[in-house]
Amino acid sequence: RLQKLKEMFVSKFGSAPKFYVRAPGRVNLIGEHIDYCGYAVLPMAIEQDILIAVEPVKTQVVQLANTSSLYLDFSTSVNNIQINKTKPQWHNYFLCGLKGIQEHFGLNNPTGMNCLLDGTIPPSSGLSSSSALVCCAGLVTLRANGKTLSKVELAEICTKSERYIGTEGGGMDQSISFLAEEGTAKLIEFSPLRATDVRLPSGAAFVIANSCVEMNKAATSHYNIRVMECRLATKLLSKSKSLDWKKMLRLHDVQTKLGVSLEEMLTIVEEVLHPEPYSTEEICKCLGISLEELRSQILSQNTQDVSTFKLYQRAKHVYSEAARVLEFKKICDEAPANAIQLLGELMNKSYISCREMYECSCPELDRLVDICLQFGAVGSRLTGAGWGGCTVSMVPTDKLNTFLKNVKSAYYQSDVQRLALENKSLFATKPGRGALVFVEV
């Protein structure tokens, strides 16, 4: 693949690349939509990745090209980075990583670059192709400008810089992209960022199946509405407990300040929040602020016009999912005889919560999860933001081949469009390694 990329680079730019950078996609085994609430998650890097061939150049221009004809070439001056939030195109994700590194070091005269990108992560599939691209671009810019940072610093910069595109994400995708190690999943904790190895049981394979419904986080407001609902739930829970609610941003902050367990937080949610949606008027009344203050001080740009928010359901999902992550790690560490069964049950509970409480599934994902469970998966759930994208299923290794065959015929062969994508849409994966730089010798 490197050789092929090099040949394409030479024919495109007329000279050879000086180095290559790869950053992997990821699958989140458990812990959906809780990283931006401050809670630990449990992902692993997958083998699919973004690979970029790079040649630093004397002119202060970045030229970007893609091996796929679906993505148009792009070039811009390195001193004038404009990121378009309204219509997120592939090059904007590259520019996020580039801008993040430039700003971190205050680079006044950054190096120009010719870059050719090749990606094997299915786009808009919930396997983090966009974050892998941001991370790859950050590492490319770092290397081209002769700077160094630790993996943790890189992950934190890339998390912040992806927000230039308008997505109010957590830090899971960028963290696993840099901190992953071959053969192990990771428990990733935030503030401060740290990663702990999680050994997965040997008798099970993790299978990714793409629903073939594309979901672009930056192009829709579903994702940011959930982030705001969690933020508003934080404010209302804080106020009910006489905490300084204006300073509280994440559901994790409430638990920390109160010094209680996740189970106790679930009880507090039941006592304080009601299951019916909250109108903006009711939220303002609860917090004693005007609609203008709500919009300018709390809500994000693309959630200004939302009139109702579900706070009880979102908080309930977050606190219960955070507890499932810790339970998942505990089972992996203790490795009881029925570990596979127990982990599968946690994945299934996570999925039900995503579907019922967080409402981030879709009919195709529901159907795919049903099919996977029907044909031998011990646990199956959506992975990534949801509303499309992929499922991840835990399948006993001895059932893997029949499982793949049956899912293929039940979900993909009944639909022409899905069948065309099927080769890249259904595969078993092992924990892969994190981002790397290769240098031409």
SEMI-856945 format. One line per 4 residues: for each residue x, y, z of C-alpha. Coordinates in nm, 3 decimals, always signed. Layout:
X:Y:Z; ... $
This chain:
+0.000:+0.000:+0.000; +0.288:+0.241:+0.082; +0.450:+0.163:-0.253; +0.127:+0.227:-0.441 $
+0.073:+0.553:-0.248; +0.429:+0.661:-0.327; +0.379:+0.597:-0.700; +0.056:+0.796:-0.703 $
+0.228:+1.077:-0.510; +0.512:+1.097:-0.763; +0.271:+1.110:-1.057; +0.061:+1.376:-0.881 $
+0.333:+1.609:-0.747; +0.636:+1.518:-0.959; +0.856:+1.429:-0.659; +0.869:+1.163:-0.387 $
+0.717:+1.191:-0.038; +0.961:+1.241:+0.252; +0.748:+1.066:+0.515; +0.413:+0.898:+0.581 $
+0.175:+0.925:+0.875; -0.102:+0.680:+0.967; -0.378:+0.714:+1.224; -0.629:+0.435:+1.291 $
-1.006:+0.440:+1.317; -1.162:+0.299:+1.631; -1.452:+0.094:+1.756; -1.600:+0.177:+2.094 $
-1.682:-0.147:+2.276; -1.883:+0.029:+2.547; -1.931:+0.384:+2.675; -2.134:+0.568:+2.412 $
-2.190:+0.945:+2.432; -2.026:+0.979:+2.773; -1.675:+1.107:+2.694; -1.804:+1.464:+2.651 $
-1.973:+1.425:+2.991; -1.630:+1.356:+3.147; -1.666:+0.978:+3.184; -1.426:+0.697:+3.094 $
-1.483:+0.498:+2.774; -1.356:+0.165:+2.644; -1.251:+0.170:+2.277; -0.992:-0.012:+2.068 $
-0.816:+0.098:+1.750; -0.905:-0.098:+1.437; -0.678:-0.198:+1.150; -0.852:+0.040:+0.907 $
-0.678:+0.377:+0.896; -0.598:+0.708:+0.729; -0.254:+0.711:+0.564; -0.097:+1.033:+0.432 $
+0.216:+1.068:+0.217; +0.387:+1.403:+0.276; +0.652:+1.625:+0.122; +0.733:+1.954:+0.300 $
+0.781:+2.231:+0.042; +0.939:+2.579:+0.032; +0.620:+2.760:-0.077; +0.371:+2.839:+0.198 $
+0.096:+2.640:+0.037; -0.070:+2.315:+0.147; -0.181:+2.099:-0.145; -0.414:+1.814:-0.053 $
-0.511:+1.527:-0.278; -0.698:+1.202:-0.216; -0.653:+0.858:-0.374; -1.034:+0.839:-0.400 $
-1.191:+1.029:-0.688; -1.490:+1.105:-0.462; -1.281:+1.371:-0.287; -1.166:+1.678:-0.476 $
-0.815:+1.827:-0.457; -0.774:+2.132:-0.238; -0.502:+2.388:-0.178; -0.467:+2.687:+0.052 $
-0.208:+2.922:+0.198; -0.080:+2.793:+0.535; -0.111:+3.146:+0.672; -0.481:+3.175:+0.604 $
-0.666:+2.868:+0.725; -1.044:+2.897:+0.676; -1.258:+2.611:+0.806; -1.609:+2.591:+0.666 $
-1.852:+2.464:+0.932; -2.164:+2.484:+0.719; -2.068:+2.214:+0.469; -1.795:+1.997:+0.621 $
-1.583:+1.856:+0.338; -1.291:+1.617:+0.380; -1.018:+1.882:+0.358; -1.174:+2.080:+0.647 $
-1.088:+1.794:+0.885; -0.727:+1.809:+0.767; -0.728:+2.186:+0.825; -0.852:+2.133:+1.184 $
-0.542:+1.926:+1.269; -0.315:+2.169:+1.084; -0.461:+2.474:+1.260; -0.449:+2.306:+1.602 $
-0.072:+2.249:+1.579; -0.005:+2.592:+1.428; -0.192:+2.763:+1.709; -0.036:+2.550:+1.983 $
+0.316:+2.649:+1.878; +0.222:+2.997:+1.751; +0.386:+2.913:+1.415; +0.418:+3.240:+1.221 $
+0.586:+3.090:+0.922; +0.460:+2.730:+0.893; +0.596:+2.488:+0.633; +0.399:+2.430:+0.313 $
+0.324:+2.067:+0.222; +0.213:+1.838:-0.056; -0.006:+1.562:+0.088; -0.175:+1.259:-0.066 $
-0.430:+1.082:+0.151; -0.550:+0.722:+0.137; -0.823:+0.602:+0.372; -0.958:+0.253:+0.445 $
-1.208:+0.354:+0.718; -1.563:+0.359:+0.572; -1.668:+0.730:+0.584; -1.956:+0.847:+0.809 $
-1.978:+0.498:+0.960; -1.917:+0.575:+1.327; -1.564:+0.430:+1.311; -1.408:+0.771:+1.353 $
-1.276:+0.840:+1.004; -1.300:+1.216:+1.061; -1.109:+1.214:+1.392; -0.845:+0.983:+1.241 $
-0.800:+1.243:+0.966; -0.771:+1.529:+1.220; -0.512:+1.327:+1.419; -0.321:+1.233:+1.105 $
-0.310:+1.598:+0.994; -0.194:+1.709:+1.338; +0.093:+1.460:+1.331; +0.179:+1.553:+0.969 $
+0.199:+1.925:+1.063; +0.404:+1.850:+1.375; +0.657:+1.644:+1.179; +0.679:+1.881:+0.880 $
+0.753:+2.174:+1.114; +1.015:+1.981:+1.313; +0.824:+1.995:+1.642; +0.764:+1.728:+1.905 $
+0.483:+1.656:+2.153; +0.382:+1.360:+2.368; +0.095:+1.138:+2.249; -0.123:+1.271:+2.530 $
-0.056:+1.634:+2.429; -0.128:+1.549:+2.065; -0.456:+1.381:+2.158; -0.563:+1.684:+2.363 $
-0.475:+1.933:+2.088; -0.655:+1.728:+1.822; -0.964:+1.696:+2.044; -0.982:+2.074:+2.079 $
-0.905:+2.144:+1.714; -1.178:+1.913:+1.580; -1.425:+2.157:+1.740; -1.327:+2.410:+1.470 $
-1.567:+2.215:+1.247; -1.853:+2.266:+1.492; -1.874:+1.923:+1.661; -1.882:+1.949:+2.042 $
-1.712:+1.610:+2.088; -1.539:+1.450:+2.387; -1.189:+1.314:+2.347; -1.229:+0.941:+2.297 $
-1.159:+0.921:+1.924; -0.843:+1.130:+1.926; -0.712:+0.963:+2.244; -0.743:+0.607:+2.117 $
-0.602:+0.711:+1.778; -0.276:+0.815:+1.949; -0.264:+0.594:+2.259; -0.377:+0.258:+2.116 $
-0.147:-0.043:+2.135; -0.171:-0.365:+1.939; -0.351:-0.651:+2.113; -0.529:-0.451:+2.383 $
-0.837:-0.232:+2.419; -0.801:+0.074:+2.644; -0.993:+0.229:+2.928; -0.958:+0.599:+2.851 $
-1.013:+0.845:+3.134; -1.021:+1.223:+3.110; -0.901:+1.526:+3.309; -0.619:+1.426:+3.320 $
-0.613:+1.207:+3.010; -0.482:+0.855:+3.073; -0.515:+0.511:+2.914; -0.510:+0.170:+3.084 $
-0.479:-0.164:+2.903; -0.789:-0.384:+2.897; -0.725:-0.746:+2.793; -1.025:-0.879:+2.603 $
-1.124:-1.248:+2.651; -0.950:-1.481:+2.407; -1.254:-1.688:+2.305; -1.441:-1.403:+2.137 $
-1.407:-1.195:+1.822; -1.540:-0.843:+1.775; -1.726:-0.800:+1.447; -1.808:-0.466:+1.290 $
-2.112:-0.443:+1.063; -2.197:-0.123:+0.879; -2.567:-0.036:+0.851; -2.474:+0.157:+0.534 $
-2.668:+0.456:+0.664; -2.423:+0.747:+0.666; -2.417:+0.990:+0.956; -2.200:+1.302:+0.953 $
-2.178:+1.450:+1.305; -2.074:+1.793:+1.185; -2.348:+1.818:+0.921; -2.644:+1.748:+1.154 $
-2.749:+1.888:+1.489; -2.855:+1.552:+1.652; -2.516:+1.513:+1.811; -2.479:+1.866:+1.947 $
-2.838:+1.861:+2.080; -2.740:+1.559:+2.295; -2.431:+1.744:+2.419; -2.651:+2.041:+2.516 $
-2.912:+1.818:+2.684; -2.635:+1.672:+2.903; -2.506:+2.022:+2.977; -2.855:+2.145:+3.073 $
-2.915:+1.835:+3.290; -2.583:+1.919:+3.463; -2.704:+2.274:+3.535; -3.044:+2.166:+3.672 $
-2.901:+1.886:+3.887; -2.635:+2.125:+4.023; -2.887:+2.394:+4.106; -3.116:+2.147:+4.287 $
-2.819:+2.050:+4.507; -2.718:+2.415:+4.572; -2.394:+2.382:+4.375; -2.249:+2.669:+4.171 $
-2.437:+2.562:+3.857; -2.288:+2.830:+3.634; -1.945:+2.666:+3.664; -2.072:+2.311:+3.609 $
-2.044:+2.186:+3.252; -2.046:+1.807:+3.260; -2.249:+1.540:+3.436; -1.925:+1.400:+3.582 $
-1.866:+1.734:+3.758; -2.192:+1.694:+3.953; -2.097:+1.347:+4.075; -1.746:+1.465:+4.174 $
-1.875:+1.771:+4.360; -2.137:+1.570:+4.550; -1.889:+1.286:+4.619; -2.147:+1.014:+4.554 $
-2.154:+0.690:+4.351; -2.301:+0.648:+4.001; -2.590:+0.452:+4.155; -2.665:+0.746:+4.385 $
-2.651:+0.984:+4.087; -2.920:+0.773:+3.917; -3.140:+0.813:+4.225; -3.083:+1.190:+4.223 $
-3.184:+1.202:+3.852; -3.511:+1.024:+3.944; -3.577:+1.275:+4.225; -3.484:+1.595:+4.045 $
-3.567:+1.559:+3.673; -3.899:+1.468:+3.513; -3.929:+1.234:+3.211; -4.136:+1.484:+3.007 $
-3.931:+1.709:+2.776; -3.831:+2.049:+2.918; -3.925:+2.361:+2.723; -3.670:+2.644:+2.701 $
-3.912:+2.850:+2.917; -3.909:+2.588:+3.193; -3.529:+2.560:+3.183; -3.497:+2.941:+3.211 $
-3.742:+2.942:+3.503; -3.553:+2.662:+3.684; -3.222:+2.845:+3.642; -3.360:+3.196:+3.691 $
-3.219:+3.326:+3.361; -3.361:+3.485:+3.044; -3.394:+3.308:+2.709; -3.124:+3.541:+2.580 $
-2.885:+3.426:+2.856; -2.968:+3.060:+2.787; -2.881:+3.103:+2.419; -2.571:+3.315:+2.460 $
-2.419:+3.148:+2.768; -2.517:+2.779:+2.748; -2.639:+2.661:+2.407; -2.408:+2.597:+2.110 $
-2.443:+2.781:+1.778; -2.644:+2.509:+1.603; -2.884:+2.440:+1.892; -3.015:+2.797:+1.934 $
-3.352:+2.717:+1.777; -3.426:+2.394:+1.965; -3.740:+2.445:+2.175; -3.751:+2.128:+2.391 $
-3.485:+1.914:+2.556; -3.498:+1.569:+2.716; -3.285:+1.592:+3.030; -3.400:+1.297:+3.243 $
-3.344:+1.036:+2.969; -3.001:+1.171:+2.870; -2.869:+1.192:+3.227; -3.002:+0.844:+3.302 $
-2.820:+0.702:+3.000; -2.491:+0.875:+3.088; -2.475:+0.764:+3.452; -2.582:+0.405:+3.377 $
-2.346:+0.378:+3.078; -2.055:+0.513:+3.288; -2.122:+0.232:+3.539; -2.132:-0.028:+3.256 $
-1.786:+0.082:+3.136; -1.633:+0.021:+3.481; -1.814:-0.314:+3.509; -1.686:-0.417:+3.162 $
-1.327:-0.343:+3.263; -1.369:-0.527:+3.595; -1.493:-0.841:+3.415; -1.201:-0.825:+3.169 $
-0.954:-0.788:+3.459; -1.101:-1.066:+3.672; -1.166:-1.298:+3.372; -1.435:-1.525:+3.526 $
-1.532:-1.843:+3.337; -1.849:-1.676:+3.202; -1.675:-1.348:+3.108; -1.794:-1.356:+2.745 $
-2.156:-1.399:+2.854; -2.131:-1.115:+3.109; -1.965:-0.874:+2.865; -2.226:-0.956:+2.601 $
-2.504:-0.870:+2.847; -2.342:-0.532:+2.920; -2.318:-0.456:+2.547; -2.688:-0.541:+2.505 $
-2.787:-0.318:+2.799; -2.576:-0.038:+2.654; -2.757:-0.073:+2.322; -3.104:-0.065:+2.480 $
-3.007:+0.251:+2.669; -2.872:+0.414:+2.348; -3.194:+0.326:+2.167; -3.450:+0.408:+2.442 $
-3.286:+0.674:+2.660; -3.044:+0.847:+2.425; -3.248:+0.789:+2.108; -2.941:+0.770:+1.886 $
-3.028:+0.454:+1.695; -3.221:+0.419:+1.367; -3.439:+0.143:+1.212; -3.147:-0.004:+1.012 $
-2.924:-0.027:+1.321; -3.209:-0.189:+1.517; -3.256:-0.446:+1.242; -2.882:-0.514:+1.220 $
-2.848:-0.565:+1.596; -3.143:-0.810:+1.587; -2.983:-1.004:+1.301; -2.645:-1.021:+1.480 $
-2.803:-1.150:+1.803; -3.015:-1.397:+1.608; -2.708:-1.549:+1.441; -2.491:-1.604:+1.746 $
-2.357:-1.273:+1.879; -2.345:-1.277:+2.260; -2.372:-0.897:+2.263; -2.436:-0.638:+1.993 $
-2.470:-0.261:+1.999; -2.434:+0.052:+1.789; -2.090:+0.212:+1.802; -1.997:+0.573:+1.733 $
-2.245:+0.860:+1.742; -2.532:+0.647:+1.608; -2.822:+0.751:+1.379; -2.650:+0.527:+1.124 $
-2.299:+0.390:+1.099; -2.191:+0.059:+1.252; -2.271:-0.205:+1.509; -2.009:-0.397:+1.703 $
-2.088:-0.755:+1.807; -1.909:-0.996:+2.034; -1.907:-1.341:+1.876; -1.760:-1.664:+2.017 $
-1.463:-1.749:+1.791; -1.596:-2.096:+1.703; -1.915:-1.939:+1.562; -1.742:-1.661:+1.367 $
-1.754:-1.804:+1.013; -2.120:-1.907:+1.022; -2.205:-1.575:+1.186; -2.041:-1.374:+0.906 $
-2.210:-1.586:+0.639; -2.556:-1.553:+0.794; -2.536:-1.178:+0.862; -2.414:-1.125:+0.508 $
-2.713:-1.303:+0.358; -2.970:-1.157:+0.602; -2.865:-0.791:+0.591; -2.651:-0.726:+0.284 $
-2.768:-0.959:+0.010; -3.126:-0.836:+0.027; -3.028:-0.486:-0.082; -2.836:-0.384:-0.395 $
-2.673:-0.076:-0.242; -2.562:-0.264:+0.070; -2.432:-0.553:-0.138; -2.204:-0.317:-0.329 $
-2.053:-0.199:+0.002; -2.055:-0.540:+0.173; -1.680:-0.619:+0.144; -1.589:-0.313:+0.347 $
-1.896:-0.336:+0.568; -1.864:-0.661:+0.760; -1.540:-0.772:+0.922; -1.389:-0.910:+1.241 $
-1.127:-0.685:+1.395; -0.851:-0.707:+1.656; -0.715:-0.423:+1.870; -0.467:-0.235:+1.647 $
-0.186:+0.012:+1.719; -0.200:+0.389:+1.738; -0.076:+0.667:+1.510; +0.273:+0.636:+1.359 $
+0.521:+0.820:+1.136; +0.714:+0.625:+0.867; +1.017:+0.791:+0.714; +1.150:+0.728:+0.361 $
+1.498:+0.581:+0.404 $
